[in-house]
């Protein structure tokens, strides 16, 4: 069941009574049945996406989800991640998104289908941010917005660019021929 709304997310019938207590690990529900089977229910996958900033910096964003995830993008100027979820089965699911705090800083907003605000749980461990939220069956696109995103150019890169441009201006100025007056010309 959805922890926030109480809606049924999924159900599964075993071939015998279940008398054991269920256990959850890595997004899977484990339960033993009197039919002689141990069931691992769910199918979360974890996908990693590299966000390249400039020429040398790379940041890893991980998305663990019970739904297929595709078309991940990071947009620094808009201060957001976005990705698609595959809801062809018409089932609800969950996402656990983790990323470096230095890449996208909060307060965060999680939007479904461009304008539907989603409730989420947020955890941090000092360097990583973890956002957990449920996805209803009508969601196709997720956007995670922050209040500050890493710049494509680090402060050191900006300073070097200013020095290079200044040096070029000085070089062009020094190489420009000067008009000089000669005798007899006025």
C-alpha positions in Angstrom: 0.0 0.0 0.0 1.1 3.6 -0.6 2.4 4.9 2.7 0.8 8.3 2.1 -2.5 7.6 0.5 -3.2 4.1 1.6 -4.0 3.1 -2.0 -3.2 -0.5 -3.0 0.0 -0.4 -5.2 0.1 -4.1 -6.0 -1.0 -7.5 -4.7 0.3 -11.1 -5.3 -1.3 -14.5 -4.6 0.8 -17.4 -3.5 -0.3 -21.1 -4.0 -0.5 -21.6 -0.2 -1.2 -19.7 3.0 1.4 -17.2 4.2 2.1 -17.6 7.9 5.6 -16.1 8.1 6.4 -12.4 8.6 7.4 -10.6 5.4 10.9 -9.0 5.1 12.0 -6.1 2.8 15.5 -5.8 1.4 16.7 -3.6 -1.5 13.1 -2.8 -2.5 12.0 -6.4 -2.7 9.4 -8.1 -0.4 10.5 -11.6 0.7 7.8 -13.9 2.1 7.6 -17.7 2.7 4.5 -19.6 1.8 3.2 -23.0 2.9 3.4 -24.0 -0.8 7.1 -24.5 -0.2 8.4 -21.4 -2.0 10.2 -18.3 -0.8 8.9 -15.3 -2.9 10.9 -12.3 -3.8 8.3 -9.9 -5.0 9.1 -6.7 -6.9 11.6 -5.8 -9.5 13.5 -2.7 -8.7 16.4 -1.9 -10.8 19.2 0.5 -10.2 20.5 2.6 -13.0 23.5 5.0 -12.9 23.8 8.1 -15.0 26.9 10.2 -15.4 26.5 14.0 -15.4 29.5 15.6 -17.0 30.4 19.1 -16.0 33.0 20.8 -18.1 35.9 18.6 -19.4 37.1 17.0 -16.2 34.2 16.7 -13.7 31.7 13.8 -13.6 29.0 13.1 -11.1 27.0 9.9 -10.6 23.2 10.0 -10.2 21.6 6.6 -9.2 18.0 5.8 -9.6 16.5 2.7 -8.1 13.0 2.1 -9.3 10.4 -0.5 -9.6 9.6 1.0 -13.0 11.9 1.3 -16.0 13.7 4.6 -16.2 15.0 6.3 -19.4 15.9 9.6 -21.0 17.7 11.0 -17.9 18.9 14.6 -18.3 20.5 17.2 -16.0 20.0 20.9 -16.8 22.2 23.1 -14.7 20.7 26.5 -15.7 17.2 25.2 -14.9 18.6 23.5 -11.7 16.9 20.2 -12.4 17.1 16.5 -13.2 14.4 14.9 -15.4 13.7 11.4 -16.5 10.9 9.2 -18.0 9.3 6.3 -16.2 7.8 3.4 -18.2 4.2 2.8 -17.0 3.1 0.6 -19.8 1.9 -1.9 -17.3 -0.4 0.7 -15.7 1.0 0.0 -12.2 2.3 2.3 -9.5 5.8 2.2 -8.3 8.6 3.9 -6.4 11.9 5.8 -7.1 14.9 6.3 -4.8 17.1 8.9 -6.4 20.6 9.6 -5.0 23.1 12.2 -6.1 26.0 14.3 -4.8 24.8 17.3 -2.8 27.3 19.5 -4.7 25.5 18.8 -8.0 22.0 19.9 -7.0 21.2 21.6 -3.7 17.7 22.0 -2.1 15.1 22.8 -1.0 13.9 20.2 -3.5 10.6 19.8 -5.4 9.6 16.6 -7.1 7.1 17.0 -10.0 5.2 14.4 -12.0 4.1 15.1 -15.5 5.3 18.7 -15.4 3.0 20.1 -12.7 1.9 17.5 -10.2 3.8 17.9 -7.0 4.8 14.6 -5.3 5.5 13.9 -1.7 8.9 12.6 -1.0 11.2 11.7 1.8 14.7 13.3 1.9 17.8 12.0 3.5 21.4 13.3 3.4 24.6 11.8 4.6 26.9 14.8 4.3 27.8 14.3 0.7 24.9 12.5 -0.9 21.2 13.3 -1.1 18.5 10.5 -1.2 15.0 11.3 -2.4 12.4 8.6 -2.1 8.9 8.9 -3.6 6.0 6.9 -5.0 4.8 7.1 -8.6 1.2 6.6 -9.5 0.2 4.7 -12.7 -0.5 7.9 -14.7 3.0 9.4 -14.4 5.4 9.5 -17.4 7.9 12.2 -16.5 9.6 13.1 -13.3 11.4 16.4 -12.6 13.5 17.0 -9.5 14.2 20.7 -9.0 16.7 22.3 -6.6 17.5 25.8 -5.6 21.2 25.7 -6.7 23.0 23.7 -9.3 26.7 23.3 -10.0 28.0 25.6 -12.7 29.4 24.2 -15.9 32.4 26.4 -15.2 34.2 26.2 -11.9 35.5 29.4 -10.3 39.1 28.4 -11.4 37.9 27.9 -15.0 36.3 31.3 -15.0 39.4 33.0 -13.7 41.6 31.3 -16.3 39.1 32.3 -19.1 39.3 36.0 -17.9 43.1 35.9 -17.9 43.2 34.4 -21.4 40.8 36.9 -22.8 42.8 39.8 -21.2 46.0 38.5 -22.6 44.5 38.3 -26.1 43.2 41.9 -25.9 46.7 43.1 -24.8 48.3 41.1 -27.6 46.0 42.6 -30.2 46.5 46.1 -28.8 50.3 45.8 -28.9 50.3 44.4 -32.4 48.1 47.1 -33.9 50.3 49.4 -36.0 50.4 53.0 -34.7 50.1 56.0 -37.1 53.2 58.1 -36.9 53.6 61.6 -38.3 56.3 62.1 -40.9 57.9 65.4 -42.0 55.9 67.1 -44.6 52.7 65.4 -43.8 50.0 66.9 -41.7 
